[in-house]
Amino acid sequence: MFSPTPAEIQGLIAHVDQAIYNHERWYDDLVTTLVCRLSYDEKDVDDEAFRKCRFGQWLYGDGERMLREHPSFPAIEGQHKRMHQLAARLLRNAAAGTPTALGDYEVFASTLRHMRLEASTLKRELEDLRSNLDPLTGANNRIHLLTFLRGLQALVKRQVMPCSVVMVDLDHFKAINDTHGHLAGDRVLVATARYAMNHLRPYDKVFRYGGEEFVVCMQNAGVELALLVIDRLREGLAKTPIYHNEVLTHVTASCGIAAVDPEVSVEESIERADQAMYTAKAAGRNCSRTWESSHPAD
């Protein structure tokens, strides 16, 4: 699952920028070699040329392991390798005095365009991802929450799948800030968000709603399944030690769950989850309640 932190995304964007620049410099040198009939660099005709160029060193470097989880990676990898194989053929033919066939050059140019498109698309996607994340926790920010929920509601209306929304509120969070300071509180928020994102299903989305509140949007999960998943998450979070300046703390959460109802607005579904969360607070905290159980039908 591709879920880097905002700081990691910023680093990836900078690295992609540098890699694209390095690739442009390599292409300039290639054109100069071909046009001026210079001796080629042996590494450019090596079978592993795609790994040895500076773009390839970045693409396959240990520092970019998380990028391999991004769906663009296989396409960039394939186009880049193919481009180097075609470039090696052009260089060998030029060195042997063999005229470059128009078809060979067109295939090379097409592969080059596709690789550049994939790289620039990756950069744009990383920039979009950065703008969609809460800068502190790395969870999705609330700006796109309603849009995402409306997409889930459309699935519910078409009877494709049930979906649920969950309000998660950290218990006694003010006491953590008052006792240990706001930096400790920030550490708790970050740890909570990362724990949730790492332990929920890949297609569940975590949004920071505000303060110490998070919203979890769960597709293909009715209320009963959502309760099962959230209780497992809540229990695991309560057992997870969180350190700040060598001070150990634990945090618990109260959770409210509501179905994404096709007959009411998504704002109303969030409000129902919020009401269920307050029912969990009233029940003693560190527990979960559903809106249906909190508001039984007459």
URNOR-V237295 format. One record per residue. SS is DSSP state (2 for helix, 1 for strand, 0 for the rest). Layout:
# URNOR-V237295
ss
SS
SS
This chain:
# URNOR-V237295
ss
0
0
0
0
0
2
2
2
2
2
2
2
2
2
2
2
2
2
2
2
2
2
2
2
2
2
2
2
2
2
2
2
2
2
2
2
0
0
0
0
0
2
2
2
0
0
0
0
2
2
2
2
0
2
2
2
2
2
2
0
0
2
2
2
2
2
2
2
2
0
0
0
2
2
2
2
2
2
2
2
2
2
2
2
2
2
2
2
2
2
2
2
2
2
2
0
0
0
0
0
0
2
2
2
2
2
2
2
2
2
2
2
2
2
2
2
2
2
2
2
2
2
2
2
2
2
2
2
2
2
2
2
1
0
0
0
0
0
0
1
1
2
2
2
2
2
2
2
2
2
2
2
2
2
2
2
2
0
0
0
0
0
1
1
1
1
1
1
1
1
0
0
2
2
2
2
2
2
2
2
0
2
2
2
2
2
2
2
2
2
2
2
2
2
2
2
2
2
2
0
0
0
0
0
1
1
1
1
1
1
0
0
1
1
1
1
1
1
1
0
0
0
2
2
2
2
2
2
2
2
2
2
2
2
2
2
2
2
0
0
0
1
1
1
0
0
1
1
1
0
0
0
1
1
1
1
1
1
1
0
0
0
0
0
0
2
2
2
2
2
2
2
2
2
2
2
2
2
2
2
2
2
0
0
0
0
0
1
1
1
2
2
2
2
0
0
0
0
